[in-house]
Amino acid sequence: MSQPAPLPISIVTAPHYHWGEGCDGWHLVDTAALSIIQERMPAGSREARHYHQYARQFFFILAGEATLEINGVTHRLLPHTGLEVPPGAPHQLCNESAGELLFTVTSQPKSHGDRINL
């Protein structure tokens, strides 16, 4: 028996949540094996430094400029660039710019419930 074809999804139709100070997230794909989230961070915002025990993540910048620190090394990411964060690697994403930051974060497996704050 075949399953119905998936429907297109966007931030208009995706489940939405708030996090941090003024940040937003939209679950584009939300399964135990794979999570794809589009997020928005206002200027000057940052997430808590943390790591994931099992999840491998890939941050991809859609608009704005991100600062992503991984294992003590800081990377500046511009639109249409991305960076992988392996499981166990302490990291922190920041928007140190004067503008809004839009990005996707892909996690395999799902990172929720797998986060250890530092």
C-alpha positions in Angstrom: 0.0 0.0 0.0 1.5 3.3 -1.0 1.5 6.4 1.2 0.3 9.8 0.0 2.9 12.0 -1.6 4.4 14.6 0.7 3.2 18.2 0.3 5.5 21.2 -0.2 6.4 22.9 3.1 7.6 26.4 4.0 7.9 28.7 7.0 4.2 29.6 6.4 3.0 26.0 6.8 5.7 24.4 9.0 5.3 24.0 12.8 6.9 27.1 14.4 8.6 27.7 17.8 10.5 30.4 19.6 13.9 30.0 21.2 16.5 32.1 22.9 16.0 35.9 22.8 13.8 36.7 19.8 14.8 33.7 17.7 12.4 31.6 15.6 12.5 28.1 14.2 10.3 26.1 11.7 10.4 22.3 11.5 10.6 21.5 7.8 11.4 17.8 8.4 10.9 16.3 11.8 11.5 12.6 12.1 13.6 10.6 14.6 16.2 9.9 11.9 16.4 13.4 10.3 15.6 17.0 11.3 15.7 20.0 9.0 14.9 23.3 10.6 14.9 26.9 9.2 15.9 29.4 11.9 16.0 33.2 12.2 18.3 35.0 14.6 18.1 38.8 15.1 21.2 40.9 15.3 23.3 40.3 18.4 21.7 37.0 19.3 23.4 33.7 20.1 22.6 30.2 21.2 24.1 28.6 24.3 27.4 26.7 23.7 26.6 23.0 23.6 27.3 19.7 22.0 25.2 16.7 20.8 26.1 13.2 21.8 24.7 11.5 18.6 23.5 14.1 16.2 25.7 15.3 13.2 24.6 18.8 12.1 25.0 20.9 9.1 24.4 24.6 9.3 23.7 26.4 5.9 23.4 30.2 5.7 20.5 31.5 3.6 20.9 35.2 4.4 23.0 37.3 6.7 26.3 36.4 8.4 26.9 33.8 11.0 29.8 33.2 13.4 30.0 29.5 14.2 32.6 28.4 16.8 33.4 24.7 16.8 36.0 23.2 19.2 37.5 26.6 19.9 37.8 27.5 16.2 35.7 30.4 14.9 34.3 30.4 11.4 32.6 33.3 9.6 29.8 31.9 7.3 28.3 34.0 4.5 25.2 33.3 2.5 25.2 30.0 0.5 28.0 28.5 2.7 27.7 25.8 5.3 29.6 23.9 7.9 29.3 20.4 9.4 29.4 19.9 13.2 30.3 16.3 14.2 28.8 14.6 17.2 30.5 15.5 20.4 32.0 18.8 19.1 31.2 21.8 21.4 29.8 24.6 19.3 28.0 27.9 19.4 26.2 29.8 16.6 26.1 33.6 16.9 24.8 36.5 14.9 27.3 39.2 15.6 26.2 41.3 12.6 23.9 44.3 12.5 21.3 42.4 10.4 19.1 39.3 10.6 20.5 35.8 10.1 18.5 33.1 8.3 19.8 29.6 8.0 18.9 25.9 8.0 20.3 23.3 10.4 20.1 19.7 9.3 20.6 17.1 12.1 21.0 13.3 11.7 19.6 11.8 13.8 17.3 14.4 15.3 19.1 16.6 17.8 16.3 17.4 20.1 16.8 15.6 23.4 20.5 15.0 22.5 21.8 18.5 23.5 24.2 19.0 26.4 24.7 22.7 27.4 28.1 23.7 28.5 
